[in-house]
């Protein structure tokens, strides 16, 4: 998976891209992250990338020329195909979720444009970006942290990045439900006991318990997910029982 990140602050990516699962993925070559400071594509010697908004108002707006030129350069050098998604990270975008992460992973490459200041010139949004994504209903100082969220979520779906592929398939949201509770040693901690079923060795019983708890947790915390989740008839009976206090 290849990410091309257009940012004014490339050093913000140093730590997150060198640690943990993503750090190993980058080191092994399964994931590559090209950081492009689009200030070098500014049209003047001063490296101007922002200007006052037409019509007045607070803040500064990122100019279109450097961002368009940076993407043109990537395409001209063959770094990305013309069909590769160009993603603008913005609070106005559609909510990033696991299904979108899967779509980007399938694309094999993506350009991530990190907004800053009061926003970007609308021509970037309407004539360059192919998708706008938001990581939540709040405002960040820039798109860099949002880009890191996208890189992490998408990279986990690249084969080989996560050692146990089953762990990815079982993640919350990958199954359409929240994950069941997890426990590990010690079985008893400060008088708090791990569920007996998990210690029973009865794998069929354990799987039934996990499925029920996954349904319970989703019903309690994210009932909005149930409408789109792939549910069996047994799942629906379990939900009816849970809704009645079971």
C-alpha positions as CSV (number, residue, x, y, z in Angstrom):
1,X,0.0,0.0,0.0
2,X,1.4,3.4,-1.0
3,X,0.4,6.6,0.7
4,X,1.4,10.0,-0.7
5,X,0.8,12.7,2.0
6,X,0.7,16.3,1.1
7,X,1.4,18.3,4.2
8,X,3.1,21.5,5.5
9,X,4.4,19.6,8.6
10,X,6.0,16.3,7.5
11,X,7.9,16.0,10.8
12,X,4.6,15.3,12.5
13,X,4.6,11.8,11.0
14,X,8.1,10.8,12.2
15,X,7.2,9.1,15.5
16,X,3.9,7.4,14.5
17,X,5.4,6.0,11.3
18,X,8.4,4.5,13.1
19,X,6.7,2.6,15.9
20,X,4.5,-0.4,16.4
21,X,2.6,-2.3,13.7
22,X,2.8,0.6,11.2
23,X,6.5,1.1,11.8
24,X,7.2,-2.6,11.1
25,X,5.0,-2.4,8.0
26,X,7.0,0.5,6.7
27,X,10.3,-1.1,7.5
28,X,9.4,-4.3,5.7
29,X,8.1,-2.5,2.7
30,X,4.5,-3.6,3.0
31,X,3.5,0.0,3.4
32,X,5.2,3.1,2.0
33,X,4.5,6.7,3.1
34,X,5.8,9.5,0.9
35,X,5.7,12.8,2.7
36,X,5.5,15.8,0.4
37,X,5.8,19.3,1.8
38,X,3.7,21.1,-0.8
39,X,5.3,24.4,0.1
40,X,8.0,23.6,-2.4
41,X,5.4,23.8,-5.1
42,X,4.4,27.4,-4.2
43,X,4.3,29.8,-7.1
44,X,6.6,32.4,-5.6
45,X,10.1,32.4,-4.0
46,X,8.7,33.0,-0.5
47,X,6.9,29.7,-0.6
48,X,3.5,31.3,0.0
49,X,0.8,28.6,0.4
50,X,-2.1,30.6,1.9
51,X,-3.9,33.9,1.4
52,X,-6.8,35.9,2.7
53,X,-10.3,34.7,1.7
54,X,-12.1,36.6,-1.0
55,X,-15.0,38.5,0.5
56,X,-13.3,38.9,3.9
57,X,-13.6,36.8,7.0
58,X,-11.3,35.3,9.6
59,X,-8.3,33.0,9.0
60,X,-6.2,32.1,5.9
61,X,-7.1,29.8,3.1
62,X,-4.7,27.3,1.5
63,X,-4.1,28.3,-2.1
64,X,-4.9,25.9,-4.9
65,X,-1.7,26.2,-7.0
66,X,0.7,24.3,-4.7
67,X,-1.7,21.4,-4.0
68,X,-2.6,21.0,-7.7
69,X,1.1,21.2,-8.7
70,X,2.1,18.6,-6.1
71,X,-0.5,16.1,-7.4
72,X,0.4,16.9,-11.0
73,X,4.1,16.1,-10.1
74,X,3.2,12.8,-8.5
75,X,1.2,11.8,-11.6
76,X,3.8,13.1,-14.0
77,X,6.5,11.0,-12.4
78,X,4.3,7.9,-12.4
79,X,4.2,7.7,-8.6
80,X,0.4,7.5,-8.7
81,X,-2.1,6.5,-11.4
82,X,-4.6,9.2,-12.5
83,X,-7.3,6.9,-11.1
84,X,-5.7,6.8,-7.6
85,X,-8.0,8.4,-5.0
86,X,-7.1,11.9,-3.9
87,X,-8.4,12.3,-0.3
88,X,-8.9,15.6,1.3
89,X,-9.0,15.4,5.1
90,X,-11.6,17.8,6.3
91,X,-14.3,18.1,9.0
92,X,-16.8,18.5,6.1
93,X,-16.1,15.0,4.7
94,X,-18.0,11.8,5.0
95,X,-17.3,9.9,8.3
96,X,-14.3,7.6,7.8
97,X,-15.2,4.0,8.8
98,X,-14.0,0.4,8.3
99,X,-15.7,0.0,4.9
100,X,-14.0,3.1,3.5
101,X,-10.7,1.8,4.9
102,X,-11.3,-1.5,3.0
103,X,-12.0,0.5,-0.2
104,X,-8.7,2.5,0.1
105,X,-6.7,-0.7,0.9
106,X,-8.1,-2.3,-2.3
107,X,-7.0,0.8,-4.3
108,X,-3.4,0.1,-3.5
109,X,-2.4,3.7,-3.4
110,X,-3.9,7.0,-2.2
111,X,-3.0,10.7,-2.0
112,X,-3.9,12.3,1.3
113,X,-4.2,16.1,1.4
114,X,-3.8,17.6,4.8
115,X,-5.8,20.8,5.2
116,X,-4.6,23.6,7.5
117,X,-5.7,27.1,8.7
118,X,-9.3,28.1,7.9
119,X,-9.6,25.6,5.0
120,X,-8.6,25.0,1.4
121,X,-9.6,26.8,-1.8
122,X,-12.9,25.3,-3.0
123,X,-11.3,24.4,-6.3
124,X,-9.2,21.8,-4.6
125,X,-12.3,20.3,-3.1
126,X,-14.4,20.4,-6.3
127,X,-11.8,19.7,-9.0
128,X,-8.9,17.7,-7.5
129,X,-10.1,15.7,-4.5
130,X,-12.0,12.6,-5.4
131,X,-13.1,12.0,-1.8
132,X,-13.4,14.0,1.4
133,X,-13.0,12.3,4.7
134,X,-13.6,13.3,8.3
135,X,-12.4,11.2,11.3
136,X,-15.1,12.7,13.6
137,X,-17.4,15.5,14.4
138,X,-14.8,17.8,15.8
139,X,-12.2,20.2,14.4
140,X,-8.4,19.5,14.5
141,X,-5.7,22.0,13.9
142,X,-4.9,20.3,10.6
143,X,-5.3,17.1,8.6
144,X,-2.1,15.5,9.7
145,X,-3.6,13.6,12.7
146,X,-6.5,12.5,10.5
147,X,-4.2,11.3,7.8
148,X,-2.4,9.2,10.4
149,X,-5.7,7.6,11.5
150,X,-6.4,6.7,7.9
151,X,-2.9,5.3,7.3
152,X,-3.1,3.2,10.4
153,X,-6.6,1.8,9.7
154,X,-5.9,1.1,6.0
155,X,-2.5,-0.4,6.6
156,X,-3.9,-3.0,9.0
157,X,-5.9,-4.4,6.1
158,X,-2.8,-5.0,4.0
159,X,-1.9,-8.7,4.0
160,X,1.1,-9.4,6.2
161,X,0.9,-6.1,8.2
162,X,-0.9,-7.7,11.2
163,X,0.7,-11.1,11.9
164,X,-2.6,-12.8,12.8
165,X,-5.0,-12.1,9.9
166,X,-7.8,-13.5,12.1
167,X,-7.3,-10.6,14.6
168,X,-8.1,-8.1,11.8
169,X,-11.2,-10.0,10.7
170,X,-12.4,-10.1,14.3
171,X,-11.8,-6.4,15.0
172,X,-14.7,-4.2,16.1
173,X,-16.5,-2.8,13.0
174,X,-14.9,-5.4,10.7
175,X,-17.7,-7.9,11.5
176,X,-20.3,-5.1,11.6
177,X,-20.5,-5.4,15.4
178,X,-18.4,-4.3,18.4
179,X,-16.0,-6.8,19.8
180,X,-16.8,-9.0,22.7
181,X,-15.0,-8.4,26.1
182,X,-11.4,-9.8,26.5
183,X,-9.7,-11.3,29.5
184,X,-6.2,-12.7,30.2
185,X,-4.2,-13.9,33.2
186,X,-4.7,-13.7,36.1
187,X,-8.1,-15.3,36.2
188,X,-8.8,-13.6,39.5
189,X,-7.6,-10.1,40.1
190,X,-8.5,-8.1,43.2
191,X,-11.6,-10.2,43.6
192,X,-12.7,-9.6,40.0
193,X,-13.1,-12.9,38.2
194,X,-12.8,-13.7,34.5
195,X,-15.9,-15.4,33.2
196,X,-15.9,-19.1,33.9
197,X,-16.9,-20.0,30.3
198,X,-13.6,-18.7,29.0
199,X,-11.7,-21.0,31.2
200,X,-13.8,-24.1,30.4
201,X,-12.0,-25.2,27.3
202,X,-15.4,-25.7,25.6
203,X,-14.7,-23.8,22.3
204,X,-18.2,-24.1,21.0
205,X,-19.6,-22.6,24.3
206,X,-16.9,-19.9,24.2
207,X,-17.8,-18.9,20.7
208,X,-21.5,-18.7,21.6
209,X,-20.7,-16.5,24.7
210,X,-18.5,-14.2,22.6
211,X,-21.1,-13.8,20.0
212,X,-23.8,-13.0,22.6
213,X,-21.5,-10.5,24.3
214,X,-20.6,-8.9,21.0
215,X,-24.3,-8.4,20.3
216,X,-25.0,-7.2,23.8
217,X,-22.2,-4.6,23.6
218,X,-23.3,-3.4,20.2
219,X,-26.9,-3.1,21.4
220,X,-25.9,-1.1,24.4
221,X,-23.3,1.1,22.9
222,X,-23.9,1.4,19.2
223,X,-27.4,0.2,18.3
224,X,-27.1,2.2,15.1
225,X,-24.7,-0.5,13.8
226,X,-27.3,-3.3,14.0
227,X,-29.3,-2.2,11.0
228,X,-26.4,-2.9,8.6
229,X,-24.8,-5.8,10.5
230,X,-25.0,-9.3,8.9
231,X,-27.2,-11.0,11.5
232,X,-28.5,-14.6,11.5
233,X,-31.9,-15.7,12.8
234,X,-30.2,-16.8,16.0
235,X,-28.5,-13.4,16.4
236,X,-31.9,-11.8,16.1
237,X,-33.4,-14.1,18.7
238,X,-30.5,-13.3,21.0
239,X,-31.0,-9.5,20.5
240,X,-34.7,-9.9,21.3
241,X,-33.7,-11.7,24.5
242,X,-31.2,-9.1,25.4
243,X,-33.7,-6.3,24.7
244,X,-36.0,-8.0,27.2
245,X,-33.3,-8.0,29.9
246,X,-31.8,-11.4,29.1
